[in-house]
Amino acid sequence: MSKPINVLAICGSLRKASYNRMALQAAIELAPSGMSITEAEIGTLPLYNADIQQAGMPAAVQELSAKIAAADALLFVTPEYNYSTSAALKNAIDWISRVPNHPFAGKPVAMMGASMGLHGTVRAQTHLRHIMVFLNMLPLNKPEVMIAQAQNKFDAAGKLTDEVTRGLIRDLMAALAAWTERLRGA
């Protein structure tokens, strides 16, 4: 890597001990040299309401928007709730998309997710990809990381123990680094 890459990670699960938060910790651990990953807080955002927006963007929205703008790339870690992304993640995206000159446009982004089901987070990631395209984010296409049956892939301390999944996350983070460098013209 020619220049350090600062990634802002947005986890769609608010639960501290969720499999998605554990997957995010694995991404932090497996990130390539020169890449740092910081997690954004989305649990303090109010529910999106145009009346609130018209009264002035809440401080938590402004803070998150500034962090997204300052990041070189984004990593979304999404659970799958009812065949889609979580309400918390969608709410955060809805708020930031309404900030003037929203910082999502042109931003390199990767996604991954974990669930206890057999399909991982395929439907949630498909919906998230549609949102990314509309907001002009530049999603990485491969590798796809959809951690199925997550309850069998983490130990009691929350460490990812499945070597295949660790390899996929390592590859995703390396691909995000290469994608970010390519887009910044390095």
trRosetta pair geometry for C-beta under 8 A, 3 or more apart (Angstrom, degrees):
i j d omega theta_ij theta_ji phi_ij phi_ji
1 4 7.1 78 129 -98 131 30
1 5 6.3 -101 -155 -13 143 105
1 32 6.9 137 -32 115 125 121
1 33 7.0 -164 19 97 117 73
1 34 3.7 -177 60 107 141 159
1 35 7.1 169 -65 -47 166 80
1 177 5.9 -77 -89 -178 119 121
1 181 6.6 -144 -133 -72 75 133
2 181 6.6 115 24 -135 100 120
2 186 4.8 -177 37 -164 135 127
3 34 7.9 120 105 -176 23 119
3 181 7.8 151 41 -110 87 90
3 184 7.7 -88 54 107 132 151
3 186 6.6 -143 15 -101 103 135
4 34 5.3 -145 -112 -171 59 74
4 35 7.3 162 -165 -88 67 30
4 36 6.8 13 180 1 114 101
5 34 6.3 63 14 131 85 87
5 35 4.6 -19 69 -110 104 79
5 36 7.5 173 87 26 55 60
5 72 4.8 -122 -153 81 68 148
5 73 6.2 6 -180 12 110 117
5 176 7.9 156 147 123 150 90
5 177 5.5 -171 21 -124 161 79
5 180 5.2 97 -132 97 131 154
5 181 7.4 -79 -73 -54 126 82
6 35 7.9 174 -81 -156 23 56
6 36 5.5 -13 -115 65 66 97
6 38 7.2 0 -173 6 92 110
6 70 7.3 -40 102 133 139 84
6 71 5.5 -129 111 -136 92 60
6 72 5.0 114 50 4 67 100
6 73 7.8 159 85 30 44 71
7 31 7.5 -155 26 -124 138 138
7 35 6.2 23 -9 -176 116 100
7 36 6.9 -176 28 89 77 45
7 37 4.5 -23 75 -105 109 74
7 38 7.3 164 86 23 56 64
7 71 6.3 55 -147 -165 23 114
7 72 6.8 -58 -71 62 52 87
7 73 4.9 -29 -108 77 83 92
7 74 6.8 142 -162 -111 77 15
7 75 5.3 40 169 -14 123 108
7 176 7.0 47 -101 136 137 138
8 37 7.8 155 -98 -156 13 61
8 38 5.8 -29 -112 71 61 89
8 39 7.9 110 -167 -128 60 15
8 40 5.4 45 178 -41 105 112
8 67 5.5 129 -120 147 147 99
8 68 6.0 -127 70 -100 157 51
8 70 7.8 96 -48 75 130 81
8 71 3.8 -91 -8 -80 108 151
8 73 7.7 -179 25 91 67 44
8 74 5.5 -29 69 -111 85 71
8 75 7.4 -175 90 26 38 73
9 24 5.5 128 159 -148 147 115
9 27 7.0 142 -104 88 143 138
9 28 7.7 -83 -15 -64 155 94
9 37 5.3 41 -27 -179 119 105
9 38 6.8 -178 20 84 85 34
9 39 4.9 -41 73 -102 103 63
9 40 6.7 -170 79 8 46 79
9 74 7.5 139 -96 -168 32 59
9 75 4.3 -24 -107 70 80 105
9 76 7.7 168 -157 -83 60 21
9 77 6.3 21 -176 -8 105 110
10 39 7.7 135 -88 -157 29 64
10 40 5.0 -18 -92 52 77 119
10 42 6.2 65 -156 -39 96 131
10 74 6.6 -5 3 -169 107 107
10 75 7.3 168 23 84 63 54
10 76 5.4 -20 68 -110 96 67
10 77 7.2 -180 87 25 45 72
10 89 6.8 117 138 -129 109 90
10 92 6.4 -172 -166 114 134 155
11 18 7.6 150 168 69 126 129
11 20 5.5 142 -158 129 101 110
11 21 5.5 58 -164 -89 160 70
11 24 5.3 -60 -81 -49 120 151
11 39 6.4 -7 -7 -149 109 113
11 42 7.6 -162 64 20 60 116
11 77 4.6 -19 -111 67 71 110
11 89 8.0 -103 132 -84 28 106
12 20 6.6 -60 55 154 77 165
12 42 7.8 -23 -109 61 40 150
12 76 7.0 40 -34 -176 105 90
12 77 6.6 -152 12 93 81 56
12 78 4.2 38 14 -121 143 65
12 79 5.6 -140 93 20 108 75
12 85 5.8 -110 -141 -172 157 93
12 86 4.1 150 162 31 106 118
12 88 5.8 146 -165 78 61 97
12 89 3.2 -27 -115 -50 104 128
12 113 7.7 -13 38 -112 124 112
12 124 7.9 -170 75 178 164 135
13 18 3.8 -110 135 94 149 173
13 19 7.8 98 -5 52 171 58
13 20 4.3 136 7 51 129 129
13 21 6.0 -108 80 -33 116 90
13 77 7.6 -62 14 113 94 97
13 78 8.0 137 -29 -151 81 31
13 79 4.8 81 -67 -24 105 123
13 86 6.4 159 -79 -44 51 161
13 88 7.5 119 -109 55 13 139
14 18 7.9 93 60 -24 29 139
14 42 7.5 -112 -90 80 90 87
14 43 4.7 108 -133 -96 113 114
14 86 7.9 -172 -14 155 84 152
14 88 5.3 171 -43 -82 107 168
15 18 4.1 109 76 -50 102 102
15 21 7.1 -133 90 -8 67 130
16 21 6.5 -105 -175 84 30 176
17 21 6.9 -117 -135 62 8 132
17 22 7.6 30 -171 -48 51 103
17 158 6.7 -116 -147 -89 80 124
18 21 4.6 98 58 5 84 99
18 22 7.0 -143 99 -2 47 85
18 79 6.8 -76 179 -64 137 128
18 114 8.0 151 148 73 86 114
19 22 5.3 -52 -149 38 37 116
19 23 6.3 43 149 -23 67 101
19 79 7.7 106 62 -100 93 99
19 114 4.0 -121 128 112 112 133
19 115 7.2 164 74 -85 141 19
19 116 7.4 158 -10 -56 155 74
19 147 7.0 -151 152 101 120 132
19 150 3.8 64 -162 144 153 149
19 151 7.3 -81 -80 -63 136 53
19 154 6.4 -162 -126 -5 84 144
20 23 5.4 -47 -146 34 35 114
20 24 6.5 41 150 -22 63 100
20 77 4.8 144 -179 144 98 105
20 78 6.8 -108 -131 107 142 6
20 79 5.1 -100 -37 -58 140 83
20 113 6.1 -20 -110 -144 108 66
20 114 5.2 -169 -77 40 59 97
21 24 5.4 -46 -150 32 35 117
21 25 6.7 40 149 -20 62 100
21 77 7.6 132 -79 111 34 143
21 158 7.9 -36 100 -160 91 129
22 25 5.6 -49 -153 32 35 113
22 26 6.7 38 147 -20 63 101
22 114 7.3 -41 65 37 96 165
22 150 7.8 135 66 179 127 120
22 154 5.1 15 152 -117 156 150
22 158 4.5 -142 -111 -170 111 88
22 159 7.6 -134 -163 -74 107 11
22 160 6.5 142 149 -56 99 83
23 26 5.4 -49 -153 33 37 115
23 27 6.6 41 147 -22 65 100
23 77 5.8 169 89 -152 111 127
23 112 6.2 -142 153 115 134 119
23 113 7.3 136 72 -143 164 19
23 114 4.8 174 -38 -25 139 126
23 145 7.9 153 -172 141 129 125
23 147 6.0 -155 -96 2 135 153
23 150 7.6 -71 -52 -132 114 128
23 160 6.8 80 -106 -73 53 129
23 169 7.1 -161 -168 -98 84 137
24 27 5.5 -49 -151 31 36 114
24 28 6.6 39 149 -20 64 100
24 37 7.9 -163 -177 143 83 136
24 39 6.5 68 160 -95 141 118
24 75 7.6 139 -127 117 88 124
24 77 4.7 -103 -70 -17 99 168
25 28 5.6 -48 -151 32 36 114
25 29 6.4 35 150 -17 65 106
25 158 6.8 47 49 139 153 113
25 159 8.0 -93 108 -107 126 51
25 160 7.8 172 83 -15 90 101
26 29 5.5 -57 -149 40 34 113
26 30 5.9 11 160 -4 70 116
26 159 7.7 115 -83 -160 93 52
26 160 4.1 22 -90 2 139 139
26 165 7.8 3 153 129 164 101
26 166 6.6 -119 -170 -113 124 73
26 169 5.3 33 124 121 112 172
27 30 6.0 -67 -134 50 26 97
27 31 6.3 54 158 -57 63 89
27 37 6.2 138 118 -110 99 178
27 75 6.3 163 154 170 158 159
27 77 7.4 -143 -2 -76 145 126
27 112 7.2 166 -71 41 130 143
27 169 5.4 -120 -87 -174 70 116
27 172 7.4 -56 -120 85 105 117
27 173 5.8 153 -159 -69 83 122
28 31 6.1 -29 -152 -11 27 116
28 37 4.7 -131 -103 66 77 125
30 166 6.4 178 -86 -168 144 78
30 169 5.2 94 65 112 153 104
30 170 4.3 -104 176 -86 124 75
30 173 5.8 153 108 19 89 146
31 35 4.3 -126 170 90 115 115
31 36 7.4 129 117 -99 158 18
31 37 5.6 -175 -59 -18 151 115
31 173 4.7 -127 -113 -180 58 147
31 177 7.9 123 -168 -54 82 119
32 35 5.2 72 62 8 73 120
32 173 6.0 175 -10 124 81 103
32 174 5.2 94 -47 -97 127 74
32 177 5.2 -54 43 -24 132 161
34 177 7.2 92 87 -143 106 133
35 173 6.5 169 95 174 161 106
35 176 7.8 92 -135 92 150 105
35 177 5.4 -96 -66 -88 132 114
37 75 6.6 -14 -137 21 119 141
38 67 7.7 -118 99 -165 125 119
38 71 7.9 -140 50 -99 105 110
40 64 5.9 83 -171 -132 127 91
40 67 5.7 151 -105 108 111 148
40 68 7.6 14 -86 -62 155 80
40 92 8.0 122 116 -162 128 146
41 44 5.9 29 137 9 114 107
41 60 7.9 -87 99 -155 102 106
41 64 7.6 -120 68 -86 63 103
42 45 5.6 -30 -171 2 63 120
42 64 7.0 71 -97 -111 72 146
42 88 5.7 116 114 164 118 98
42 89 7.0 64 117 -96 166 46
42 91 7.4 135 169 82 112 97
42 92 4.2 -45 -141 -77 128 137
43 88 6.7 -13 -93 -148 61 132
44 60 4.8 -150 108 -124 104 148
45 58 7.2 140 -142 79 64 139
45 60 5.2 -160 -91 118 60 129
45 61 6.3 87 -129 -72 102 77
45 64 7.1 -18 -75 -13 119 151
45 88 8.0 128 51 -158 111 74
45 91 6.0 161 101 129 127 111
45 92 5.7 151 15 -93 162 72
45 95 5.8 -125 -164 -14 136 161
46 49 6.9 -55 128 13 116 107
46 52 6.1 -141 92 -155 143 172
46 58 5.8 139 12 -41 112 163
46 60 7.5 135 -7 52 73 130
47 91 6.1 -82 -130 -133 54 132
48 52 7.8 -148 -163 53 36 122
48 53 7.6 17 -163 -44 77 116
48 91 5.5 -166 -19 -148 96 75
48 94 4.4 -62 -55 111 160 128
48 95 5.5 -148 -92 -66 100 76
48 98 7.6 129 -145 2 119 142
49 52 4.3 79 75 4 99 106
49 53 6.9 -173 91 -9 51 84
50 53 5.2 -51 -145 38 40 117
50 54 6.2 41 156 -22 70 103
51 54 5.9 -52 -147 35 30 110
51 55 6.6 28 152 -18 62 106
52 55 5.7 -60 -153 37 32 111
52 58 6.5 -7 163 -42 119 105
53 56 7.9 -159 -176 62 26 11
53 57 6.6 16 -137 -88 63 62
53 98 5.8 -47 -133 137 143 145
57 61 4.8 -117 -180 86 97 126
57 62 5.2 116 116 -57 120 91
57 65 7.7 -15 171 -4 149 145
57 95 8.0 112 -147 -175 96 97
57 98 8.0 174 -101 104 106 98
57 99 6.5 55 -112 -105 151 84
58 61 4.7 94 62 5 82 104
58 62 7.1 -151 96 -4 43 87
58 95 7.9 -49 41 -151 107 133
59 62 5.6 -56 -147 38 35 112
59 63 6.2 36 154 -21 68 106
60 63 5.7 -52 -145 36 30 113
60 64 6.4 29 156 -16 64 106
61 64 5.9 -55 -146 39 30 108
61 65 6.1 33 154 -21 64 109
61 95 4.7 -123 -122 167 115 126
61 96 7.0 -166 -161 -75 86 58
61 99 6.8 -179 155 -71 105 110
62 65 5.6 -55 -146 37 29 115
62 66 6.4 31 155 -20 63 105
62 99 7.6 139 -102 -117 53 125
63 66 5.9 -55 -151 34 29 111
63 67 6.6 28 152 -17 63 105
64 67 5.6 -55 -150 36 34 112
64 68 6.4 34 153 -19 67 104
64 92 6.8 -117 171 -156 160 101
64 95 7.4 61 70 100 138 126
64 96 6.3 -97 114 -80 112 110
65 68 5.8 -54 -149 36 31 110
65 69 6.3 32 153 -19 65 107
65 96 5.5 166 -92 -128 82 86
65 99 4.5 122 -119 -85 146 171
65 102 7.4 -101 -136 -139 108 63
65 103 5.8 142 -169 4 72 122
66 69 5.6 -53 -146 37 31 113
66 70 6.2 26 156 -16 65 110
67 70 5.9 -59 -146 40 29 108
67 71 6.4 37 154 -32 64 104
68 71 5.8 -51 -150 22 31 115
68 74 6.8 7 -138 -83 88 122
68 96 6.2 58 7 -149 162 142
68 103 4.2 139 107 93 104 132
68 104 6.8 -28 164 -68 138 61
68 107 7.1 -41 174 -99 93 163
69 103 3.8 -111 -75 -114 74 142
71 74 6.1 88 111 -72 146 70
71 107 7.3 50 88 -149 101 123
72 108 7.4 -10 142 47 69 111
72 180 5.4 65 143 -166 107 134
72 184 7.3 -34 -157 -53 105 140
73 107 6.8 144 -129 176 41 83
73 108 4.4 -40 -116 84 99 98
73 109 6.5 174 -172 -83 78 41
73 110 7.3 32 161 -1 120 90
73 176 5.7 140 150 173 156 106
73 179 7.5 102 -117 88 139 100
73 180 4.5 -80 -54 -89 130 126
74 104 7.9 -25 -10 -125 155 74
74 107 5.6 46 -5 144 111 126
74 108 7.4 170 25 94 69 51
74 109 4.3 -12 66 -112 98 93
74 110 7.5 -174 95 30 57 57
74 137 7.3 -58 45 -147 132 129
75 109 7.2 175 -81 -158 29 66
75 110 5.2 -11 -114 67 75 92
75 111 7.2 157 -165 -91 54 37
75 112 7.5 -12 -174 17 97 95
75 173 8.0 -5 -97 -102 139 81
75 176 6.9 -6 -83 -125 98 167
76 89 7.0 86 -159 -154 110 130
76 109 6.6 30 -8 180 100 113
76 110 7.5 -165 29 96 69 45
76 111 4.3 -15 68 -110 98 91
76 112 7.8 160 89 27 60 50
76 128 6.1 -174 114 -173 153 144
77 111 7.4 175 -80 -156 32 61
77 112 5.8 -14 -115 72 72 80
77 113 6.1 144 -172 -92 53 60
77 114 7.8 0 -177 5 98 89
78 85 5.0 -60 -157 -126 134 91
78 86 6.6 -163 -155 3 81 91
78 89 5.7 0 -114 -61 97 175
78 111 6.4 -3 6 -167 110 111
78 112 7.8 164 27 89 71 32
78 113 4.3 -45 71 -89 66 127
78 121 5.7 152 94 173 89 150
78 124 4.9 -164 127 143 123 127
78 125 6.5 162 61 -75 129 67
78 128 5.8 -157 -22 -56 164 148
79 85 7.8 106 68 -153 57 50
79 86 5.4 55 57 -49 99 114
79 113 6.1 170 -87 -162 21 111
79 114 7.1 -37 -103 69 68 61
79 115 6.2 111 -156 -84 72 88
79 121 6.6 -147 -166 -104 23 127
79 124 6.8 -165 112 -104 33 173
80 83 6.8 8 178 -116 105 16
80 84 7.0 132 -154 58 70 16
80 85 7.5 -55 -112 -92 50 32
80 113 6.4 102 -36 143 85 143
80 115 5.0 -34 33 -69 105 145
80 117 7.3 -70 70 32 129 128
80 119 7.7 -48 53 91 171 102
80 120 7.7 106 -13 127 136 44
80 121 4.3 -177 -41 -128 109 76
80 122 7.8 9 -84 38 151 46
80 123 5.9 91 -145 62 129 91
80 124 3.8 -137 -99 -27 81 124
81 84 6.4 -41 72 69 68 69
81 85 7.3 4 34 134 90 20
81 86 5.1 82 4 -98 129 63
81 87 7.3 -58 75 -15 150 76
81 124 7.4 75 19 -92 55 123
83 123 4.5 -61 -164 134 68 154
83 124 7.5 -176 164 -58 29 66
84 90 7.8 17 143 -55 115 133
84 123 6.5 -71 -72 131 40 101
84 124 5.7 97 173 -106 22 67
84 127 4.8 21 -139 2 82 170
85 89 4.8 -95 165 78 118 128
85 90 5.4 137 93 -51 116 93
85 124 4.8 114 -76 -159 55 93
85 127 5.6 -138 -14 91 93 122
85 128 5.3 102 -65 -67 130 95
85 131 7.8 -39 1 -2 149 146
86 89 4.7 92 61 8 88 100
86 90 6.9 -158 92 -2 45 87
86 124 7.8 23 -22 -140 62 132
87 90 5.7 -59 -144 43 32 109
87 91 5.9 39 156 -26 67 108
88 91 5.7 -54 -147 34 26 114
88 92 6.6 27 155 -19 61 104
89 92 5.8 -53 -151 33 32 111
89 93 6.5 28 153 -15 65 106
89 128 7.6 -33 137 -102 137 113
90 93 5.7 -57 -148 40 33 110
90 94 6.1 36 153 -23 67 106
90 131 7.7 -142 -120 -94 78 158
91 94 5.6 -53 -145 35 29 113
91 95 6.5 30 156 -19 63 103
92 95 5.9 -54 -152 34 30 109
92 96 6.4 18 158 -10 65 110
93 96 6.0 -61 -144 42 30 104
93 97 6.0 32 158 -25 66 110
93 104 7.8 54 -147 -76 83 149
93 131 6.0 24 160 166 157 141
93 135 7.4 -121 -173 -40 105 159
94 97 5.9 -56 -144 34 26 112
94 98 6.9 17 158 -15 59 110
95 98 6.2 -75 -164 36 30 105
95 99 7.4 42 145 -36 65 93
96 99 5.6 -32 -159 3 46 116
96 102 5.8 104 148 -152 72 108
96 103 6.8 -68 -177 43 112 88
96 104 6.3 105 126 -37 118 109
97 102 5.2 8 -135 -116 34 164
97 104 6.6 -20 -92 12 73 139
97 135 5.6 -97 -110 -110 111 122
98 102 7.1 70 20 -77 14 120
99 102 4.9 115 63 -100 85 71
99 103 7.1 -9 81 -5 135 83
101 105 7.8 -91 -175 27 58 130
102 105 6.2 108 84 -15 81 96
102 135 6.9 -74 105 -160 140 106
103 107 6.7 59 146 -53 72 134
104 107 5.5 -95 -162 21 39 126
104 132 7.7 -141 178 -135 123 62
104 135 4.4 -7 110 149 142 123
104 136 6.8 123 114 68 89 73
104 137 5.0 -60 173 -68 96 96
105 135 6.8 -120 -72 159 63 70
105 136 4.3 19 -128 88 75 123
105 137 7.4 -100 -101 -69 22 48
106 136 6.3 -4 -37 137 54 106
106 137 7.8 -60 30 -121 14 35
106 138 6.4 12 -159 -21 32 115
106 183 7.8 156 177 176 80 128
107 137 5.3 -37 64 -131 87 82
107 138 6.6 -173 82 24 34 86
108 137 7.9 116 -125 -179 8 80
108 138 5.1 -42 -97 79 52 108
108 140 6.9 51 -175 -49 90 93
108 176 6.8 140 141 -160 116 76
108 179 5.1 156 -156 123 133 105
108 180 4.6 -157 63 -90 156 69
108 183 5.1 -179 -58 22 118 153
109 132 6.2 -144 73 -135 143 132
109 137 4.8 -3 8 171 138 124
109 138 6.5 137 17 68 81 53
109 139 5.2 -43 77 -99 95 61
109 140 6.8 -144 91 -2 43 82
110 139 7.3 118 -99 -156 31 69
110 140 4.5 -9 -95 32 81 129
110 172 5.6 131 -180 174 143 101
110 173 7.5 -159 65 -91 167 43
110 175 7.2 120 -100 88 133 98
110 176 4.3 -73 -28 -85 136 121
110 179 7.6 139 -60 44 100 146
111 125 5.5 156 118 -132 132 99
111 128 5.7 145 -130 111 163 143
111 129 7.5 -129 28 -67 150 78
111 139 6.9 -21 -3 -143 108 113
111 140 7.9 180 12 52 66 90
111 145 7.8 -165 111 51 51 91
112 121 7.8 105 164 49 41 131
112 125 7.9 0 -121 -95 19 129
112 144 8.0 148 -107 -178 72 47
112 145 3.6 -14 -123 83 112 116
112 146 7.3 -147 -155 -69 66 38
112 147 7.2 53 168 -15 101 99
112 169 6.7 47 -123 -107 172 85
112 172 6.1 40 -59 -179 127 174
113 120 6.6 120 88 161 86 88
113 121 3.1 -25 94 28 131 161
113 124 5.8 -68 85 83 177 130
113 125 6.0 -154 12 -57 126 102
113 145 7.5 140 23 104 45 80
113 146 6.3 2 63 -123 83 61
113 147 6.8 -143 107 28 41 86
114 120 7.1 -63 -124 -152 33 77
114 121 6.8 -13 3 -28 11 117
114 147 3.7 -21 -107 72 81 122
114 150 4.0 79 176 -89 110 142
114 153 7.8 -134 -140 64 124 132
115 119 7.3 -4 68 74 134 67
115 120 5.8 132 34 -165 98 27
115 121 5.3 137 -18 -65 114 78
115 147 7.2 145 20 85 51 72
115 148 6.7 -16 67 -119 82 48
115 150 6.1 151 71 -7 14 117
116 149 6.4 37 -163 -123 45 36
116 150 5.8 -79 -79 40 51 88
116 151 5.2 34 -121 -19 97 109
117 120 7.3 -115 81 -23 84 16
117 148 6.5 -71 98 -144 54 85
117 149 7.5 -92 97 -61 15 55
118 148 5.4 28 -164 -164 28 130
118 149 6.8 25 -97 -45 48 94
119 122 4.8 -84 166 18 101 115
119 123 7.0 40 127 -11 138 92
119 146 7.2 -49 152 159 55 133
119 148 6.3 149 56 -103 9 115
120 146 2.8 107 118 156 152 92
120 147 5.5 124 -132 52 102 25
120 148 4.1 -75 -59 -58 75 76
121 124 4.3 -49 -177 48 95 117
121 125 5.3 98 116 -26 92 98
121 146 5.2 -150 42 -137 67 87
121 147 7.5 19 -3 40 99 65
122 125 6.0 -61 -145 40 24 107
122 126 6.4 28 155 -23 62 106
122 146 5.4 28 -63 -135 71 158
123 126 5.6 -50 -148 32 33 114
123 127 6.6 31 154 -15 65 103
124 127 5.9 -57 -153 38 32 108
124 128 6.2 31 151 -19 66 109
125 128 5.3 -51 -141 39 35 114
125 129 6.2 43 155 -25 65 101
125 144 7.2 116 138 -154 161 105
125 146 6.5 -104 -3 -88 145 105
126 129 5.7 -50 -149 31 30 113
126 130 6.9 33 150 -20 61 100
127 130 5.7 -51 -155 30 36 113
127 131 6.7 35 149 -17 65 103
128 131 5.6 -53 -153 35 37 113
128 132 6.3 40 149 -23 67 104
129 132 5.5 -50 -147 34 34 115
129 133 6.5 37 155 -22 65 101
129 139 5.8 -103 -128 41 81 175
130 133 5.9 -53 -152 32 30 110
130 134 6.7 29 152 -17 63 106
131 134 5.9 -58 -153 36 32 110
131 135 6.3 11 157 -2 67 113
132 135 6.1 -70 -145 49 28 98
132 137 4.0 -75 -161 60 87 120
132 139 4.7 69 129 -45 156 118
133 136 7.7 32 -179 -75 31 30
133 137 7.5 -70 -59 50 24 78
133 139 7.5 -57 -60 7 71 119
138 179 7.6 -179 123 166 109 116
138 183 6.3 133 95 -104 160 148
140 172 7.4 130 103 -157 145 77
140 175 5.7 120 -170 127 141 111
140 176 5.7 -93 -40 -90 156 70
140 179 5.0 -117 -95 -42 106 168
142 175 6.9 -125 101 -152 59 163
143 168 5.7 -133 122 -154 143 81
143 171 5.0 42 9 110 138 122
143 172 5.4 -98 62 -75 94 77
143 175 6.4 161 8 -6 75 154
145 165 7.5 94 -154 -154 99 76
145 168 4.8 144 -107 139 95 116
145 169 5.8 81 -128 -82 152 64
145 172 5.1 -48 -29 -52 130 148
147 150 5.0 66 128 -88 110 95
147 153 6.2 -125 -171 60 113 160
147 165 5.6 58 -113 -136 102 132
149 152 4.9 -5 144 25 104 115
149 153 6.9 112 104 -22 75 103
150 153 5.4 -73 -148 39 45 111
150 154 6.5 14 169 -4 81 109
151 154 7.5 -67 -139 39 23 92
152 162 7.6 68 114 -65 76 124
153 160 6.2 -4 145 -146 93 75
153 161 6.4 -173 -180 53 47 74
153 162 3.9 -41 -142 -14 95 129
153 165 5.5 43 -165 11 139 157
154 158 5.8 -12 178 -149 125 33
154 159 6.5 152 -156 73 75 32
154 160 5.6 -44 -98 -94 78 47
154 161 6.5 139 -125 6 22 89
155 158 7.2 -46 71 20 67 18
155 159 5.1 -2 36 55 107 88
155 161 5.2 85 -38 -38 94 129
160 165 6.0 -120 -175 101 122 118
160 166 5.6 151 119 -77 120 88
160 169 7.4 44 116 8 172 152
162 165 4.1 52 93 19 113 113
162 166 6.5 173 90 -16 57 85
163 166 5.3 -50 -142 36 35 115
163 167 6.3 39 156 -21 65 103
164 167 5.8 -56 -155 34 30 113
164 168 6.6 31 148 -19 64 104
165 168 5.5 -50 -148 34 37 113
165 169 6.4 34 155 -16 67 103
166 169 5.9 -56 -149 39 30 108
166 170 6.2 34 152 -20 65 107
167 170 5.6 -53 -144 37 31 114
167 171 6.2 31 155 -18 65 107
168 171 5.7 -56 -148 38 29 111
168 172 6.3 34 152 -23 64 104
169 172 5.5 -49 -145 33 34 115
169 173 6.4 29 157 -16 65 104
170 173 6.1 -58 -151 37 28 106
170 174 6.4 26 153 -15 64 109
171 174 5.7 -56 -145 40 31 111
171 175 6.1 32 155 -19 66 108
172 175 5.7 -58 -147 38 28 110
172 176 6.3 31 153 -21 64 104
173 176 5.5 -48 -145 34 34 113
173 177 6.6 39 152 -21 62 101
174 177 5.6 -50 -153 32 33 114
174 178 6.6 30 151 -15 65 105
175 178 5.7 -53 -147 39 35 110
175 179 6.0 37 153 -21 67 107
176 179 5.6 -52 -141 38 31 113
176 180 6.1 34 157 -22 64 106
177 180 5.9 -55 -147 35 27 111
177 181 6.4 24 155 -15 63 107
178 181 5.8 -56 -147 39 31 109
178 182 6.2 33 153 -22 65 107
179 182 5.7 -53 -146 35 29 113
179 183 6.3 23 157 -14 64 109
180 183 6.0 -59 -147 40 28 106
180 184 6.3 14 159 -8 65 110
181 184 6.1 -63 -142 44 29 101
181 186 4.0 -67 -168 49 87 130
182 185 7.8 38 173 -70 29 25
182 186 7.3 -70 -65 45 24 83
